């Protein structure tokens, strides 16, 4: 689905061709990641069964910032952000409310998109949904079976993903624990290996299902994202974004599925996994109810202040939310606006790329903008969408 977003946005504001010095590539995770032409970016989206919390917001604000920085430097970015509307927790919540899962997903998605607009997170170019991708998951399962990278047990297709844990740098016990946490059922006796995952899972008569060559069933979670990426972008992408908590099993298994099906590696050239947001010493998560809701914060704070709260730190760093920090972000934002009203600041504009292209070093870019003021501050406000 095309959002109608204006691809001409990248030419607005500062013309990157006017910056002094040689072109600078993006560095991510400490490694140079040069881009040529169109940048293909995929962002792991929401499971639309409840309202948006600050942990979600931080991930999408960082992905949006990466998009904006690349566009400001003259790249054309095509971004996809999915909606996981085929998921057990969504189905369970719909049953609890007495609603259809599709209606619940539609309403929660609308609420999410409204919140994102308040935070100045731009609409993606593509918003694929898991329900729309069911046919592509069937194709993925068939490709994996054809390459002997998957096997059939009853009506379920399991992929051979036991190597994904080692590729992610995890030992077996840690991988098993995470697999349990994310409901990948490592104790399933039908599996050849406990860390294999279901690409297509058989369902019973009373469950939501779709037809397939192996009987009625529905996609596995990791297969949904792999299939959506492959169907939209082909065998590989430039950037993949999501929360740090998704590194394993989701991102690792998604990668294993895509690479096994296509024979092309790497699946993604670069990864941005935003650090988890904590409250009371525990990760913010819907499943535990340990939440700070963005809409609650917006009653007393601007979207720009919340956005700056998320950005004024290293993107991969886990952090704890506090009201004091949010208030400080609001004060810092006012300081930036004051600096923007000053004359000059042209030298600061020329210094901004070194910060923003170096692992999205927003704190350093803020130092430059506050010190130089003027055009540097105005430019940073534009790039980071803090107006």
N, C-alpha and C positions, 0 to 999 in steps of 0.2 A: 504494500500500500504506500503510495507516495503521499507525503505530508504536505506537499506544496511549498516546502521551505525554499528560500531564495538562495540558489547556489552562487549568485553574484555577491553575496555578503562578503566573500573573501577579499573583494577589491575595495571595500569600504575602509575608512579610517586611514591608518598609516600604510603607505605603499612600501612593501618590503624591498623593492628595487632601489629605494632611496637610502637604505641603510648602508653605512660605511663598512668596509672590510669584506672578506670573502664570505660566501654563503656558509651557514653553519647547519650541520645536521642535528636532528633530534638525538639526544642521549637518553636512554631509558634503562633503568636498572644498571647504570654504569657503563653501558655499551652503546656505541654509535649505531643509529638506526636510520640511515639515509633513505629518503623517500623520493621517488621519481613519478611525476604524473599523479594519477588518482590514488588516494589512500583509502584502503578498504578497512573499515573499522566495525567490529561487532561488540555489542555491550549486552551482557547477561541482564535481562530485565526482570520484572516482578512476577510473582505468582499472585494473581489478583483476587485475594480473598479477605483482605483487611486494609486498613488505612496505612499511609506511608510514615515510617519512623525515620529518625535522624541517621541511623546506619545506612538505610537505603539512600537517603538524600546525599550523604557524603560520597558514595560511589558514583552517583549520576552527575553530581557537580564536578567531580574530578574528570570523568569521561568527557563531559561537556567542555571543560577547560582545555583538555588535550585537543579536542576538535577545534576550538577557537584559536589556540596557539598555532596549530598547523595551518589553518586557513589564513591567519594573519601573516604568515610567512609565505603565502602564495600557493599553498597546496590546495587541491580540490579533494575534499573528503566525502566519501559516501559512507554514511553510518547506518547500521541496522541495530535496533534495540528490540529484543523479542518480548513476547508476553507468554508466560508458561500457564496457559489455560487448560492444560491436561495434567492434573496432578492430584494425588490422593488427598492432600490437605484442603484443596479447593473443593473437591467433591464432598468431603466430610462436612465442611462449613456450609455448603449449599444444602445438604440434608438437614443439618441442624436448624437452618433458617426456614426450611420448607420451600426453597427456591430452586429453580433450575441452575445448574452450574454455569451455563452460558449467560444467563441474566446476571448472576452475581459477578461473574468476571467482567461483563460489560460495565456495570455500575462502578465497580472498584477501579477499573482501568480509567474511567472518566474522572474519578476522584484523584487518582494518581497524577494524571496528565494536568489537571488543574493546579495541583500542588507544585509540580515541576515548572509550570509556567510562571508561578509566583517566584520561584527561585531562579528564573531566567535560564532554565535548562531548555535548550532548543529541541524542537521536535526532530526525531530521526528521519532520515530519508525513507527508511523502510521499517515497518513495525510488524514483522512476521509473528504469527501465533502458532502455538503447538498444535492446536486443532486443525489449522490450515495445512500443517506440515505432516500430517499423518501419512499421506501417500509417499512423501519423501523418506520418512522413516522406514516404510516398507521397502523402498528401493535400497536404502542403506543396509538393512538387514540382509536383503538378497545379495548385495555386493559382498558383504562380509562372509556369508555362507559360501559364495563362489570362490573366495580366496582362502577358504579354510581358516578364517579368522573368527569364526563363530560356529556354533553347533545348535542343533534343535533337540529339545527335550519336551515331549508332548506338544503343546502349542506355543511354547516360549522359545525365543531365539536368544541364546546367551553369547556374548562376545568374550573372546579370550583377552582379558585386560589385566591379568595378574602382574604383568610387567610395568603397568602404569605407576604403581607405588614406588618401585625402585627408580623409575625415571623422575619421579617427584622428590626423590631423596629421602623416602620414608622407609623405616623398617617394617617388618611384617605385622608386629603387634599394634603399632600405631595406625597402620593402614586398616587393620581389622576394626579397631575402635572407631575410626572415622567412618568406615563403611557402615557400621551399626548406627552411628549418629545420624547419618544421612539416609537411613532406611534402604540400604542396598542389599540387605539380607544375606550376609556372608555365611549364615548357617543353613542356607537353602540346600537340601541334600541333592537336588537335581544338578547342581553345578559341578563342573570338573575341578574348579578351583574356587575357594571362598571369595576371592577378589574379582572374579568374573562378574559382569553386569548384564542385566536384561536389556536387549535392544528392542525387542517386541515381547510383551508379556501377555500370556493367556489370561482371560478373565472368565468369571462364572456368569451365569445367566442374569443375576441381579446387579451386575456392575455395568458401568458405562463402557462401551466398546465400539470398535470398528472392525469391518471384515478385513481379512488378510489371507494370503495363500496358506497360512498355517492355522487358520481358524480365527474366531473373534478374539480381539484383544485390544491393547492400546500401547502407545510408545513408552519406552523407558526414558527417564528424565535426561540422562546424558546424551542419549541418541537424539532427542528432540533438538538440542542446541547444535549438535554436529550436523544433523540433516538440514537445519535452517541455514547454517553458514554455507554448506556445500551447495545448496540449491540457489542461494542468492549470489555468492561470490566465486563459485568454482572451488578448486582443490586447496586453496590457501588464502590467507588474509594477511594484512600488514600489522594490525593491532587488535588485541582482544582485551576487553575491560570487564571487570567484575569485582566483587568483594574478595578480600584476602581469604576469608573462610571457605571460598569455593575452590581453592587451589587443588585440594584432594578431598573427595574423589571426583568432583564434577569436571573441573578443567582438565585434569590428568586423563580421565576416561574419555571425555569428549575428544581430546587430542588423539588418544590411542585409536578410537573408532574411526576418525576421519583419515588418519594416516594409513591405517590398515586397509580401508576401503579404496583409497585412491592411489596408494603407493607414493604419495608426495609428502615430503617433509622439508621444513617444519610446517605444521598446520598453521601456526601463527608466528610471524617474525618477531613480534614483541608483545609483552603482557603488561597491563597496568591493573594491579590488584590493590584496590584501596584498603588501607588499614581499617580494622574493625573499630567500631565505636562502642565504648563500654559505659556502663552506669552502675555505680555501686560495686565496682570490681568485676563485673560479669559482662559478657558480650550482650549487646542489645539485640534482641531476637523476639519475633512474634511468638515463637513456640513456647517461650518461657514467660511472656508477658512483661519482660524487663525492657520497657519502651519509653522513649520520649517522642511524642508525635509531633511532626512538623507543623501540622495545622494548629496545634496548641501553642507552639512557639510563635507562630505568625500573628497571634492575637495581640502580642505585646512588642514584637520585634519585626523589623523589615526583612524581606527576603534577601536583600543585599547583605545585611548583617549576618544572617544564618549562613549564607554562601561564604562570606569571609571567614566565619568560624571554622568551616570545613577546610578552607584552602590555606590558612595561615599555619602550615606545618608540612613536613615531608609527607608525600601522598601515601607511601607504604607504611607509615607509622601508625600503630594502634594508639588510640587516645580515649580519654575519659571526658564525658560531657559534664559541664557544671554551669550553673546560671551565671557565676562570676565571669567565666570565660566568654559567654555569649555577650554579656554586658561590655566586656573589654573589646570584643570584636566590633560592637556598635561604636564605641569611642574611637577605635582605630579607623573605622570607616569615616567618621567625621573629620579626623585629622587628614585623611587622604583627600577628602573634598576640599578642605581648607588649602592644602598644598596645591591642588589643581587650579585654584584661583590665582596663584602667583604667576608672574611673567617668567619667560625663559623655560629652562628644562630640556632644551634640545639635545644636549649631550647625554642626558639620562635616557632619552628615547633610544639613542644608539647603543646604550649599555644593556637595555632590557633583553635583547635576544640571548645574550650569554647566560642570563639567569633562567629565562623561561624554557630555553632549549636544553638546559642542563638538568634533566630529571624534573622538569616543571618546578623549579626552585622559586615558588611564590614568595616565601619570606624574604629572600634576597631581592626579588623584584620590588617588593614593598619598600625595602630599605632605600633602594635607588629612587623610587618615585617620591618618597617622603623627603629625602635629602635634596633632590633637585627640584621637585615641585613642577609647576607649570605644565608644559606639554608632556613631560614624562609621566606625571601623575594622571593627566587626562587620558593618555594612551593606555596606561595600565587599567584604569577604570573601564575603558572600552573593551580591552581584551578579556578581562576577567568578568565582564558583565556585572559590574558593581554599582551601576547607576540606578 
